[in-house]
């Protein structure tokens, strides 16, 4: 990275000397390794002068993203069909309460906040007990300003597939975050916007993949710390209206677990955190299928992983009158709770065994404030998932060639997607990776149809399909879709849930950087509590 340093003047004493000139002698240059601490000391900037070359944070000194062009091919990209009104703009809880062994994760921030990148946030509940965004209207996010004394700072470095005039979803680092600097490579006019739930979007007037680099600031208190002791009346300004039936059922659940508005919001929140952190994953599929009955069963049976806990916590807290958001990404889910001052991130646990992530993520890890809530014995926290992942990578690096560095206690086969059907083709099961003790679930079969079989780059393709195992539909299962070229290289397109009938419908966007040619559409499911993986 090229850096601009302030001028340092040297005072020279003049004297009479004899200088021998070396005509046309080569000038020698010595490479000096970049030193982020020195960049901070001398207030160095990036080559374009737009942002500091390094930041001194509570997590250590971190360098700015390299200014040299990065090739987008093969990189994770945000945007595409992720818009304010896309299928992921609302959340319907599923019935698969088993714990996945492994999940994929992309980290765009420095220092890394894994696994807490904010990608989807929901702050309300509709009549069908789906989580939604109460106000999807977008407001411009101003770019500029200086970090405050109570802020933590971050860099962001990510690729975004923008489309003309379309708000495409991008990750944010924390509730209440601000963009101090934002630029694209290649340069193009754009704006940043956000909705009421603090989801971030990028809007540009081009159709292409761009690299977005930002310097961000966020209140350190948003990453944890104790909640303010607000009154119930002070929370009303952030509380969305709820359907009466939703509030009634939520209050019933609150009464069952011994919580009411007779306590202060801070005490109620602490009680809710303790209760929902005590949940556990389960192989037994809930009997209820959707709506109020499924919410009640998940809440009162203390059954589920991160997304079930965050979902049920959010419905219950909103019913009690506490403004709450469920936040999720591709690897984890948690909640944000408003205390009259700001929203605070609270992890409820239920994380997977480990993450598949870029090993460079470990170079600079964010160190949040201490967790003010206790953890039950045996909890699977998001931080624990990250620690398990990094410890596994260290064991892998130290293991002799040909050995299994995971050991007998390592998590089992990955539950993240590695997609397989051609259009209208059925897939049989692949050779299963059996967990300890075996797996007697029937393998799933995926049938996927395309409503069109050719498209241009950036074009949208409609999908429809079914998933079944042993002649029965696989309800609420995840199906991962990708494109496979002639050399067998796959490009991941997205993941889609099946409904209560085992049917999926969705749209995928053809990547902007993909080569022109013929591709096989590939789909695969990792399975559910009843259905095994496809092959």
Secondary structure, 3 states (H helix, E strand, C coil): CCEECCCCCCCCCCCCCCCCCCCCCCCCCCCCCCCHHHHHHCCCEECCCCCECEEEECCEEEECCCCCCCCCCCCCEEECCCCCCCHHHCECCCCCCCCCCEEECCCCEECECCCCCECEEECEECCCCCEECCCCCCEECCECCCCCCCEEEEEEEEEEEEEECECEEECECCCCCEEEEEEEECCCCEEEEECCCCCEEEEECCCEEEEEEEEEEEEHHHHCCCCCCCCCHHHHHHCCCCCHHHHHHHHHHHHHCCCCCCCCHHHHHHHHHHHHCCCECCCCCCCCCCHHHHHHHHHHHCECCHHHHHHHHHHHHHHHCCCEEEEECCCCEEEEEECCCCEEEECCCCCCCEEECCHHHHHCECCCCCCCCCCCCCCCCHHHHHHHHHHHHHHHHHCCCCCCCCCCCCCCCCCCCCCCCCCCCECCCCCCCCCCCCCCCEECEEEEEECCCCCCCCCEEEEEEEEEECCEECCCCEEEEEEECCCCCEEEEEEEECCCCCEEEEEEECCCCCCCCCCEEEEECCCCCCEECCC
